Amino acid sequence: MVPAAAGRVSYAFWQMAACARSRDTPGMDTAPPPFPFEIQLFDTPTGAARAALEAVLIESIERRKEFGGMICQWGTKYFAMPPREGDTNTVDVGHRGGNKGCPEGTSAVAYYHTHPAIKGAGFKMEPNKFSPEDRGVADDFGIDAYVGSVSGLFLKYDHRTKKTAVAGPRLKNCRDEIILRDPPKVTPRSRTRARLNAT
C-alpha cells in the first residue's frame, strides 16, 4: 500500500521501492517459480489459474507485457496451458484455436492473464479491473476469466453471473519484498533527549 504522505510520488516509484531487486545479492534465488506444466493437475480451475499466474506475473511486470493462456478441464481435474506472450495491454490467450485452445479430450473452462502496467500504449489502464474486452472474451466463449494484477490482486470474472470477485490471496508481484515503514516521528521532546544523550 502506498503511504498516505506519498500522495505526490508516483505509484511506479513505490512499486519499485517495495520490490527491491536482489539480482546481485549472493545466495538469493531470483528466478520465478517454474511454470506448471500441462500434466500438473489441480482440483479447481482457480488453483490452476493461481499457479500459472504466480509463475508468470513477476516476469510480466518486469517486461511490461501481458501473458496468458487457457485453463482446461480433464475429467475432474484442471490444468493451465503454457503462457502466451502479448503486448503491454493485450494478449491472445489461445481461445480462438481448435477446442478453444485446449487439447482434444479436454474442455476449456477459463482463461488467465496478467495486467502488468498502469499505463501504456498511450493511455492510462486500470490493472485491478477486468476490461470490457476481458469480459467479452469470457462471455463470448462461455468461460470464466482470471487476472493477476501489477498490485498482486488475484481476480475472477464469472461469465454466468457477470460478477467479479477476489479469487484468493494476493499473488507475489516482485522478486524480493521489503517492508516500507514510516520514519519515526520527531518531537521537540525527543530532540532534547537526543541532544542530552549525545553529550
N, C-alpha and C positions, 0 to 999 in steps of 0.2 A: 504494500500500500504506500502511496506517495504521501510523505508527511504534509500536514496542512500548511506549514510555514513555507513550503516549497512551491507555492502557487505559481510563481513566475518561472520556475525552472521546468524545462520540457520533460515530458513523460519519458522520452528516449534516454535522457540523461539519467533519470532514476532507474530505468531498466538496466542500463549499463552498470551503474553503481551497485545495484542489488545483485547483479550477475557477474561479479568479478571473475575473470578468466584466470586459470592457473596453468596454462599450457607449459610454462617454463618452470613450474614447481616440481622438483624431483619427487617421484613416488606417487604423483597424482594421476589417476586414470581419467583422461578427458574424453575418451571415446563414448558415444552414446550406446545404450544397450542394443544388442543385436535385434534386427527386425524379426518378428515372429514368422517363421516360415509357414507355408500353407498347411503343413501337417501338424502344426501346433493347434490343437483344438481347445475350445473354450465352451463353458456351459451356457453362456449368454452372448448375444451379439454385442452387448455393452462391454463385456470382458475382452472380446476380440478387438473392438474399436479402441479401447483404452490401451491395450498392449501395442497396437500399431501406432497410435498417436504418441505414446511415451517414447517409442523408438525413433520417430522422425521429427518431433516438434523442435528440439534444440537446433538441429541442422537447418530446418525450415526457417527458423527465426534468424539464424546467423547468415543464411544465404538470401533471406528475404524473398523466398519462393514458396508457393503453396505446394504441398504434397498431399496425395490422397489415393484412395483405392476402394475396392468393394469389400463388403462383408458378406460371406456366403454361408449357407446352412448345408450341412451334410448329415443326414439323419437327425439326431437330436443335438448335434454339436455345431459350433460356429468357428470360422476362421477368417483371417484377413488376407486379402490378396496383397502382393508386394506393392509398395507405394509407387505412384507415378509422379513425375516432377512437372510442375506447371510454371506459371509466371508469378509476378508479385501479387496479383489479385484474382487468379483463376487457375484451375487445374481440371483436366479431363480425367475423371476417376475410372473411366472404362465402361460406364453404364450403357453406352451405345453399341458395345460389342455383342457378339453372339452370347445368348443366355445371360444378358445384362452384365457381361464381364466376369462371370463365374464359370468354373469348369463344368463340363457336361456331368450330369448326375447330381448336381448341387443346385441350390436356389439362391438368388440374390435377395437379401433381406434388408440391407442397409449400405450406406457408404460412409467413409470417414475422410476428413480433410483438415488441413491446417489453415489458420488465419495468422500469418507471421508478421504482419505490419499494421501500423496505424495510419500510414499514408503511402501513396504510391500511384503510379500511372496518372499523375496529375490531379488526384483528388484525395480527400480525407476518407478513410474507411472506418467502419465500425466493427472491429475484430471480435467483440464479445456478443455479436448477434449473428443469426443466420441472415444472409442477404435474400432478397426476393428470388434471385437465381438459384441459390442453395435450396430454398424451399420448393421452387419449381421443379428441380430435378427429382426431389423426393416424391412430390405429388404426381408428377407425370409418369414416373416409373413404378409407383406403388411401393416405395421402400422408405425406411427411416434414414435420418442423417445424423452424423456426429461431427462435432468440430472441436479442435484443440486450438485455443487462442494464444496469442503472444503473452497474455497475462497468466496463462496456465489454466484458464477456465475450461471446463470439460462439459459441453452441452449436447443434448439430444433433441432432435425435432421429430415428433411422431406424426407421420403423414396421415394417420387415421383421424386423430383428434385435432390436428393442425396446431398443436401446442409445443412450446419449447420448455425444457426443464434442465436443471443441472443434473448431469448423468453420474456424477461421483466426485470424489475429492479432486483438488487441483492437480494438474499434470506438472511434472518438472519442466521448467522453461528456461533453465540456464545450467551450465556445467557445474559451477560451484556457487553456492549461495552464501552471502554474508548477511548478517542482520544489521540493518541501519538503525541506530539508536539516536534519540535526540541528545544533544550535548547537555551536560549538567547545567542547571540554572545557576547563574552567579548573582548573588545578592550583596548589598553593601556589607552585611554582617560577615558573609563568607570571605569577602575580600580582606576585611580586617583580620580575620583568623589566619588567612594565608600569609599576610604581611608579618604577623606575630610569629608564626611558625618558621618563617624564613630567617628571622633574626636570631 
